């Protein structure tokens, strides 16, 4: 199983509605992408004050690496990813991805 963790520095000018629409677009990938098991999203509360740049994050759980690789090239993921990049500070520079094999 792979946990795909994504941390986002959402631009301050982004409305809550716009942000939530992007996260809804990402959540909608669960029934579309084979092997994508779950999606969870939330704000960064950063209790240790180590990741203040990143305002929000989400995790996706994949069956295996093959499922993650298929997701990476899926047209619906590319569309949702483009929407996410558009609302992040610095575009793609405002996103950090970390994949954990568990």
MOJOVEN-V184805 format. One record per pair of residues at least 12 apart in sequence whose C-alpha atoms are under 6 Angstrom apart, sorted by sequence separation. I is the first residue (numbers start at 0). J is the second residue. D is the distance in whole Angstrom. If there is no record, write none. Layout:
BEGIN
i->I j->J d->D
i->I j->J d->D
END
This chain:
BEGIN
i->26 j->38 d->6
i->42 j->54 d->6
i->43 j->55 d->5
i->42 j->55 d->4
i->41 j->55 d->6
i->41 j->56 d->6
i->40 j->56 d->6
i->40 j->57 d->4
i->39 j->57 d->5
i->39 j->58 d->5
i->38 j->58 d->6
i->38 j->59 d->5
i->37 j->59 d->5
i->37 j->60 d->5
i->36 j->60 d->5
i->36 j->61 d->6
i->35 j->61 d->5
i->34 j->61 d->5
i->34 j->62 d->5
i->34 j->66 d->5
i->8 j->52 d->6
i->8 j->53 d->4
i->7 j->53 d->5
i->8 j->54 d->5
i->6 j->53 d->6
i->7 j->55 d->5
i->7 j->56 d->6
i->6 j->56 d->4
i->5 j->56 d->5
i->5 j->57 d->5
i->4 j->57 d->6
i->4 j->58 d->4
i->25 j->79 d->6
i->3 j->58 d->5
i->24 j->79 d->6
i->3 j->59 d->5
i->2 j->59 d->6
i->2 j->60 d->5
i->1 j->60 d->6
i->1 j->61 d->5
i->0 j->61 d->6
i->0 j->62 d->5
i->1 j->63 d->6
i->0 j->63 d->5
i->10 j->86 d->6
i->9 j->86 d->6
i->10 j->87 d->5
i->9 j->87 d->4
i->10 j->88 d->5
i->8 j->87 d->5
i->9 j->88 d->6
i->8 j->88 d->6
i->8 j->93 d->5
i->7 j->93 d->6
i->7 j->94 d->5
i->6 j->94 d->6
i->6 j->95 d->5
i->5 j->95 d->6
i->5 j->96 d->5
i->4 j->96 d->6
i->4 j->97 d->5
i->4 j->98 d->6
i->3 j->98 d->5
i->2 j->98 d->6
i->2 j->99 d->5
i->1 j->99 d->5
i->1 j->100 d->5
i->0 j->100 d->6
i->1 j->101 d->6
i->0 j->101 d->5
END
